[in-house]
Amino acid sequence: MKKSNFILHLVFWGLAYVFWIFIFRNNTLVLTRAITIQFCYLIFIAANYYFNTVYTIPRLLNNKKYVAFALCLLAGIAITAALRVPVTILVNIHIFNVAKFHPDLLSVFWDSFINILFWVVIILIGKFVADRVRSGIYIEQIERERAEHELDFLRAQFNPHFLFNSINSIYAHIDKSNKTARNMLLVFSEMLRYQLYECNVEQIELERELNYIKNYIEMQKSRMDERINVSFCAGDITAPIKVAPLLLITFIENAFKYVGFNEAKENRVDISMKYEDGNLCFRCFNTRDSYINPVEKSSGLGIANARRRLELL
């Protein structure tokens, strides 16, 4: 993206340069003189454009500091217009070989100021329009994707009453002496209830999400090899935090999926979470096999979906 943007900017300034040369060249101005003069203008106009797009617009205009933005815009143009005065003198004396060149310095400054101001404003307006169009297309795409995701979610819904009735029937048929299986089924039922009834929101209380994560970890521990050590630490998080539901579980599922089963060294899954300085820090780590078959590559859909969800959010 950076390379393509660089090429795009280069092409734009190249076309602008050619446009200025042939549009503002008059009958008395030879081509080489027009090329030199417009190149100087190109440098000063481009400098002001990038100064505003990199600094004044994101830091001042976007933060509604309109007076400061206007002052910085005019100050940048005034500085470049002032710089063009000595540049004009040097170009005429050393490049065009005008021996006695004594211009009206104030007139050169004001001409430069007006020209640079006009083209910087025109180009910035063009950028605003292009950004607005691009933003509109991106928002439409997001809304379309959200609608598609919602439709897919609705299509994937099955009758929850039938499901929970089936779970209750299975629970009743499990021998009462088999407490492990009965408890696992209860935990599974609670997790399913959370997914079906509580996750249809953009944000949910961290405490409820943590409870789901703990249940998931317990389910995984009950079926995993004893050689794998699992640790989970959520710290003492007391702040009323909300998170996107079922986002962190993607990484935890991957940790259990790809954890190694090495005989010669420790196998473990470490999951930790803490809240500090207004940030929720989540870490998920797993050891892996020393040898991984390159043919058995993962699809990477879980992480890709997590990234896309964050973009949409």
KAUR-V399081 format. One record per residue. N is the residue number from 1. RES is the residue in one small letter. PHI is phi in whole degrees, 0 to 359 (* if undefined). D_CENTER is the distance of its C-alpha to the mean C-alpha in Angstrom with 2 decimals. Layout:
[[N:RES:PHI:D_CENTER] [N:RES:PHI:D_CENTER]]
//
This chain:
[[1:m:*:13.13] [2:k:296:14.29] [3:k:294:17.82] [4:s:294:17.89] [5:n:296:16.65] [6:f:299:19.37] [7:i:295:21.93] [8:l:298:21.10] [9:h:295:21.61] [10:l:298:24.72] [11:v:296:26.15] [12:f:301:25.60] [13:w:292:27.43] [14:g:296:30.05] [15:l:294:30.83] [16:a:298:30.94] [17:y:298:33.32] [18:v:297:35.60] [19:f:300:35.58] [20:w:295:36.67] [21:i:299:39.34] [22:f:273:41.12] [23:i:280:40.65] [24:f:263:41.82] [25:r:279:44.47] [26:n:256:47.94] [27:n:294:51.33] [28:t:267:52.24] [29:l:257:49.02] [30:v:291:49.05] [31:l:297:45.98] [32:t:297:45.50] [33:r:292:45.62] [34:a:297:43.04] [35:i:300:40.74] [36:t:292:41.03] [37:i:297:40.69] [38:q:291:37.66] [39:f:295:35.96] [40:c:299:36.41] [41:y:298:34.95] [42:l:303:31.99] [43:i:299:31.18] [44:f:290:31.49] [45:i:292:29.58] [46:a:297:26.65] [47:a:299:26.69] [48:n:293:26.55] [49:y:299:23.80] [50:y:288:21.40] [51:f:299:22.63] [52:n:285:21.72] [53:t:288:18.32] [54:v:272:17.24] [55:y:244:19.16] [56:t:292:21.13] [57:i:290:18.86] [58:p:292:15.71] [59:r:266:18.07] [60:l:246:21.09] [61:l:296:20.87] [62:n:292:17.68] [63:n:262:19.36] [64:k:63:22.55] [65:k:263:24.56] [66:y:292:26.35] [67:v:295:29.45] [68:a:297:27.71] [69:f:297:25.54] [70:a:298:28.76] [71:l:295:30.60] [72:c:294:28.03] [73:l:300:27.91] [74:l:291:31.72] [75:a:295:32.09] [76:g:298:29.99] [77:i:292:32.06] [78:a:297:35.27] [79:i:295:34.61] [80:t:291:33.99] [81:a:295:37.00] [82:a:293:39.10] [83:l:292:38.04] [84:r:290:39.13] [85:v:299:42.67] [86:p:295:43.57] [87:v:298:41.66] [88:t:299:43.88] [89:i:296:46.99] [90:l:297:46.15] [91:v:296:45.29] [92:n:293:48.53] [93:i:281:50.70] [94:h:265:49.33] [95:i:256:47.91] [96:f:271:50.03] [97:n:56:53.07] [98:v:274:54.01] [99:a:296:56.55] [100:k:248:56.99] [101:f:245:53.69] [102:h:232:53.74] [103:p:282:51.16] [104:d:283:50.70] [105:l:300:47.77] [106:l:294:46.87] [107:s:294:46.94] [108:v:299:44.65] [109:f:298:42.22] [110:w:291:42.17] [111:d:300:41.92] [112:s:296:38.96] [113:f:301:37.31] [114:i:293:37.77] [115:n:297:36.66] [116:i:295:33.49] [117:l:301:32.68] [118:f:301:33.32] [119:w:286:31.12] [120:v:295:28.20] [121:v:296:28.26] [122:i:300:28.65] [123:i:292:25.73] [124:l:295:23.42] [125:i:297:24.60] [126:g:300:23.90] [127:k:295:20.30] [128:f:300:19.95] [129:v:296:21.52] [130:a:297:19.41] [131:d:296:16.13] [132:r:295:17.75] [133:v:296:18.82] [134:r:296:15.47] [135:s:296:13.92] [136:g:298:16.94] [137:i:296:16.63] [138:y:294:13.02] [139:i:294:14.26] [140:e:299:17.36] [141:q:296:15.65] [142:i:297:13.78] [143:e:297:17.19] [144:r:294:18.99] [145:e:295:17.00] [146:r:298:17.54] [147:a:297:21.17] [148:e:295:21.52] [149:h:297:20.16] [150:e:295:22.53] [151:l:295:25.33] [152:d:299:24.81] [153:f:296:24.91] [154:l:294:28.10] [155:r:294:29.62] [156:a:278:29.06] [157:q:291:30.84] [158:f:240:34.32] [159:n:293:37.09] [160:p:294:36.25] [161:h:295:39.87] [162:f:299:41.18] [163:l:297:38.71] [164:f:289:39.64] [165:n:296:43.30] [166:s:294:43.09] [167:i:297:41.59] [168:n:297:44.40] [169:s:294:46.93] [170:i:297:45.68] [171:y:300:45.71] [172:a:292:49.29] [173:h:273:50.39] [174:i:280:49.09] [175:d:303:51.97] [176:k:297:51.93] [177:s:285:52.62] [178:n:271:49.31] [179:k:293:47.23] [180:t:298:44.32] [181:a:294:43.77] [182:r:295:44.30] [183:n:294:41.82] [184:m:298:39.18] [185:l:293:39.71] [186:l:295:39.38] [187:v:297:36.11] [188:f:299:34.85] [189:s:298:36.05] [190:e:294:34.22] [191:m:296:30.91] [192:l:294:31.44] [193:r:298:32.31] [194:y:298:29.08] [195:q:293:27.04] [196:l:281:29.17] [197:y:253:29.83] [198:e:248:27.30] [199:c:262:23.87] [200:n:274:23.76] [201:v:226:21.66] [202:e:286:18.00] [203:q:224:18.95] [204:i:221:22.02] [205:e:300:23.94] [206:l:300:23.09] [207:e:301:26.84] [208:r:289:27.09] [209:e:293:24.17] [210:l:297:25.84] [211:n:298:29.09] [212:y:295:27.66] [213:i:298:26.23] [214:k:299:29.66] [215:n:298:31.46] [216:y:297:29.40] [217:i:297:30.12] [218:e:297:33.78] [219:m:297:33.99] [220:q:292:32.64] [221:k:297:34.96] [222:s:291:37.94] [223:r:254:37.57] [224:m:269:36.53] [225:d:296:38.84] [226:e:294:40.34] [227:r:288:39.31] [228:i:259:35.70] [229:n:266:35.01] [230:v:241:32.33] [231:s:233:31.24] [232:f:224:29.06] [233:c:226:28.59] [234:a:254:26.74] [235:g:66:28.36] [236:d:258:29.84] [237:i:272:26.98] [238:t:248:28.73] [239:a:293:26.05] [240:p:284:25.35] [241:i:260:21.83] [242:k:240:20.12] [243:v:226:17.57] [244:a:290:16.36] [245:p:292:19.49] [246:l:58:19.89] [247:l:266:16.46] [248:l:290:17.92] [249:i:297:20.89] [250:t:303:19.10] [251:f:286:19.12] [252:i:292:22.63] [253:e:300:23.92] [254:n:297:22.82] [255:a:299:24.58] [256:f:287:27.77] [257:k:290:27.53] [258:y:252:27.36] [259:v:297:29.45] [260:g:279:32.38] [261:f:233:36.08] [262:n:274:37.61] [263:e:283:41.24] [264:a:273:41.35] [265:k:217:38.49] [266:e:289:36.73] [267:n:246:34.25] [268:r:206:31.89] [269:v:234:28.77] [270:d:243:27.42] [271:i:234:25.05] [272:s:218:24.44] [273:m:211:22.66] [274:k:213:23.14] [275:y:239:22.13] [276:e:210:22.36] [277:d:53:21.37] [278:g:77:19.41] [279:n:240:17.19] [280:l:266:17.83] [281:c:259:18.11] [282:f:241:18.55] [283:r:227:20.13] [284:c:226:21.55] [285:f:227:23.93] [286:n:216:26.56] [287:t:284:29.20] [288:r:220:29.76] [289:d:295:32.72] [290:s:294:33.89] [291:y:240:34.19] [292:i:239:31.67] [293:n:295:32.87] [294:p:297:30.55] [295:v:289:31.66] [296:e:273:30.22] [297:k:265:26.55] [298:s:279:24.16] [299:s:285:22.29] [300:g:74:18.94] [301:l:291:18.34] [302:g:299:17.85] [303:i:291:14.87] [304:a:299:13.39] [305:n:295:14.10] [306:a:297:12.62] [307:r:297:9.17] [308:r:294:9.73] [309:r:299:11.13] [310:l:296:8.30] [311:e:297:6.31] [312:l:294:9.78] [313:l:289:10.48]]
//
